[in-house]
Structures are given as C-alpha cells and as structure tokens.
Amino acid sequence: MARSNEDRMHAPVSHAPTNSNPTGLKFIVPTELVDLPSKGKFYPPDHPLHNKETIEITHMTTREEDILTSHSLIEKGVALDKMLQSVIVNKNIIPDALLVGDKNAIIIGVRAHSYGKRYETTFECPLCGTNSDFSFDLSTLKGRELPSGFMEENNIQKTENNTFIINLPSVEYAVEVKHLDGLDEKKLVETAQHKRKNNFPESMTSDFLRLIIVSVNSITERAQINEFVNTLPIRHSRHIRNMYDVLLPSLDMQHQFNCTNCTHEGFVEVPLNVDFFWPKS
C-alpha cells in the first residue's frame, strides 16, 4: 500500500543553501505498508505492534545497500537486522522482537517494493537435482489463515499470554507453546553453529522444541522440560510440530514448480538465497 508523495515531489525546490542540505539534492524516499501475518494479535500490550495489522517501511536506498554489503556486519550475522532497523519507520520496533512470520513478511515486502515483485533465482529440483532458473511472483504471497474449527478439532486452547496449549492425543500431557521471535531464531542458528564448530551431534528438532515449549502440565522448570523433550516419543514430537506449523502466523511461501528435466511437479517454498537482494536485472 503506497503512500503518495506526489505533492512533495512536485513542490518547488529551494536552491538557497542551508547547513543541513546545501545543494537541495535530496530524494524523498517513499514508504509502504506491509501486512503482518500475525495482525498484531500475539504481541504484548506494551509492544508497538500490539493489534497492528500493518507496519510502515521505507524503500531501500544506498544506505541499506551499504549495510547489506558490509563485511563486518555480515561476519557478525547482523546485516539483515541492521537493514530492517533502517527501513522500519517506527524506530521503537526492534527486529529481534518481531515474530518470525512477521519478520519474513517485512523482508519480502522490502525486497518487492525496492526491486520489484519478480524474484528470479536458481532452484534445484527436489527429485532429480537439476538446477533450473525460476521466477517467483512475490506479490502473490499471502498470509496463512487458521483453518476454521482447527483448534476445537485438535483440542488446542489459546491462553491470555498469547501462547497455546496443545493436548497430546491418548496421553495426559498438556504442552504450552509460544511463537518464536527474531531472538529465538538467532538462538537456534547460534546453537547449530556452535555444535558444528565443536563437532557435537546436531539436534535441530530437540533444540526447536526446547525453545517453543513454555510449560508441560503447568511445569515451567527448564530442566524438567528438557527431560520431557529428550524422552518424547516421535509421534508426539511430530504432533506438536505439525500443530505449531498451522498455528504459526506466517506467509504462504509455496509456489508451484515444474521441472524441465524430469517433469516433476509440486510445490516449493520461495528460497531466500544470497541473491534475494541482488536481482539479476
């Protein structure tokens, strides 16, 4: 949703030198509103996005391009967050405090409004491994709606703290889960990197469950929750993750894919590769 800058763009330009802008050569950067998949429903009352359905961002400029190409910021793993902080109009909004689904929606919104809705990249066929050029239309990505009656059918309750109680079928366990935010996402990445660096066994599923689970049968002690995760039967682990995936407010990132080599047809998620902010044209 574009904001009109027409009046300002056509206003007379003053050539009188000033201390802040002596040449008068300054672009008025347009802003856009990006729809939030969460609609602001899962932020606490003191969060700037509480019950807000959109967030205002500016188009990328050379400043953001400098951020994304900064070797020091890339090495520290903060380039993307610094770029987001720069384009988000409300500076009280911190990328680490954004829900993961909302954060991804903003990233895609920045890319679409700055470079255009077409994202051309190389995609590997999941069946034959052939690399093919593929064009995604970012404007078609929409927020996923929670299916009608889903919570009732699966015995799930929402709490006043914006968490969800998932009652495991056939056993007496009520598992309370939360939506991950940007900080949680960083913890997952850092944990995985630490284990790879020290040649420790990877445990992405267990690490993910430890982050999303707030309590089990109202028990919040982390040692007991960790033990619960370590001994959780795989069918219950899959049930929690499947329920969480539906409950998560996010964009539907799937696009139809047809392989030109093996004629494989299916749906693939838009890959956020390194070329996401570097269009081919």
N, C-alpha and C positions, 0 to 999 in steps of 0.2 A: 504494500500500500504506500504509494509515493506521496511525499509531501510536496506541495507546489512551491517552487522557488521562483516562479516566473516574474513576479513583481520585483523581487530583489535583483534578479539577473538583468532586468531591463531598466533598472534605476540608473540615473546619471552617475557616472564615475567621477569622483573628485580627484583632480590631479595635484591638489595642494599637498605638499609634503607634510607628513606627521612623523612623530617619533616612533610609533608602532608599525606603520606601514608606509614608508616614504615614497614608494613607487606607485601605490594604488593597485598593484597587480596581485590580486588575491581572489582565488576561486571560492565560491560559496558551495560548500560540499553538501549535496542533497542527503536527506535522511529517509529511512524506510521503516515501516512497522513489520516485524516478523511475528507470525503467530506462534505461540508457545503450546506445544502438545499437552502440557500439564494444565493449561489455562489458569495457572497460578494457584491451583487448589491445594497443592501439597507443600506450600511454603508457610512457615510460621507467621503469625500476625505482624511481627516486627521486621519481616523481610520486605524489601522494596517491591518484590514481585507478588506479594500476597494477593490472591484473587485477581491478578492482572492477566489478561488473555494475550497481550502482545508486549513486545519490547522494542524500543526505538534504537536503531543503529544508523551510523553514517556509512557512506560508501568508502571503500578503501582508497587511500591516497599513497603518495610516495613514502609517507611516514610509515604506514603499515607494511609496505613492501620492504623497507629497510629493516623493520622488526623481523619479518619472516626470513630474511636472508642473513641475519646476524649470526655469525658462527658461535659467538659466546652464548647467546640466548638459546640457540639450537642445542648446543652441548649440555646446557643446564636443563633442557627439556621444558622451557617456559615460553618459547617463541609464540606458540599458538595462544596461550593465555594472555600474553602481553598484547597481541594483536586484538584479541577480543576486548580487553580492557580499554584499548584505544578507540574502538569503533562503537562501543556501547555508550549511549548518550548520558545515561544516569550513572555517574561515577561512584555511587554508593553500592552498585551491583558488582560483586566480586565473582569472577568466573569459577573459582573453587566452590562457591556456594550455590552454583546452578545445578539443577537436576541434570543428569546425563542426557536425557532425551531432549531437554530444552537447549542444552549446550550444543548438541549436534544440530538442532534446528537452526540455531543462530549461525553456526559455522557455514551451513549450507546456504542460509539467507545472505550472508556476507559474500560468499562466492558467486551466487546467482545475480545479486544486484550490482556487483563490481565488474564481473566479467561476462555476464550473460547466462541464460538458463541452460545452455548446452554445455555438458561436461564430456569431453572426448578423452578416452583413455584406452589402454590395452588391457584386455581381460582374458584370463586363462580359462579355457573350457574345463569344468569340473570332471568331465568324463574322459576326454582324450588328451587334455593338456595343451591343446593348440592355442596359441596366442592370437587373438583377433582384436581389431580396432572396434570399439563400441562407443556409441553416443548415448548418454543419459540426458533426459529432459528433467532438470531439477525442479521445474515449476509444477510437475505432476506429483511431487512428493507431498502427501497429506498426513495429518495426524491420525493415529490409530484410535478408533473408538472402542471403548469397553463393550463387548457384546451384551446385549440385553439379557438380564437374568443370569449372567455368568457367576456373580458372587453367590447368589442364592443356590444355584445348582451345584456349586463346588464347596459349599459350606465355608465361605470366607466372610469375615467381618472387618469393617474399617473402624479404626479407633479414633478418638478425639485428637490423638497426636499425629494423625496422618500416616499411620502405619496400618498393616493388615495382618489379621490373624488367619493363618492357613491351618485348618484342622486336617491332620493326616488321616486318610481313609483306613479304617479297620484297626487303628491303634489310638490310644488315648494320649495323643500329643498335639498341643496347640502351639504352632510356631509363628511368632510375631516377626514380620519382616518390614524393612524400610526401603525406600527408593534411594539408590546411590546418587551422590552428588559428585562434582568435579574432584573434590579432595579424596573421596573414596576411590575414584577411578585412578588417581595418581598412586594411591597406596597399592592397588593391585599391580600396576605396572612396575613400581619400585620393588615390590616383593618378588615378582617374577625375575626381574633383572638381578637382584641380589642372589637368588638361588642359582641362576645360570652362571653368574660370576664365580661363585664358590662351589660349583659342581654339585649343588644339592638337588635332590629329586624335585621336579616341578609338581605343583599341586593346585592348579588353577581352580578346579571345582571346589575343593575344600576352602581355599582362600576366599573365593567368591561367597560361599555360604556363610563363612565366619563374618564377613562384612555386612551382609544383608540381614542376618538374624539378630534381632534385638533381644528376644527372650524366648524361652521354651517353657510352657506351663507356668508362665509368670516368673520364672527364674531368670535373672539377668546377670548372674555371676559368669564372667568370661571363661573361667576355667571349666565350668560345667558345660557351657555352650560349646566350647572347643571339643570336649569329650563326646558330646552329643553328635557333633559333625563327624568326628573320627569313626564313630560306630554306626553311623546312619546307613541303613540298607539302601542299595542303589535305587530301588523302585520309589522309595520315599524322597530320596535326593532329587530324582528326575521330576517327581510330582511338584516339589517346592519350586524348582527352577522353571517348570512349564507354567505354573500358576503365576509366578513372578513375571515371566516374559509377557503374559497377557495383561497383567496389572500395570506394567511399566508404561507411563505416558511417553510416547516417542513417535517419530515419523515412521511411516511405512516406507522402508528403503528399498523394497523389492521392485525389480524391473524384469520384464520378460526377456529371455536370452535364447537365441537360436544360433548354434554353432555352424559355421560354414564348412567345416571339415567333416564332422561326424553326424551332422543334422540333429544333435542333441537339443532338446527343447526343455526349458524350465524357467525358474525364477531365481534371480541372483540379487544380492544386495549391492547397492552402489558402493564401490570400493573407494575409500578415502585415502588414495595413494599420495605419494610425494608430489605428484603432478597436479593435485587438486587445485592449488592456487597458481598453477602455471599453465594456462591454456595454450593449446598448440597454435591458435590463431588469434 
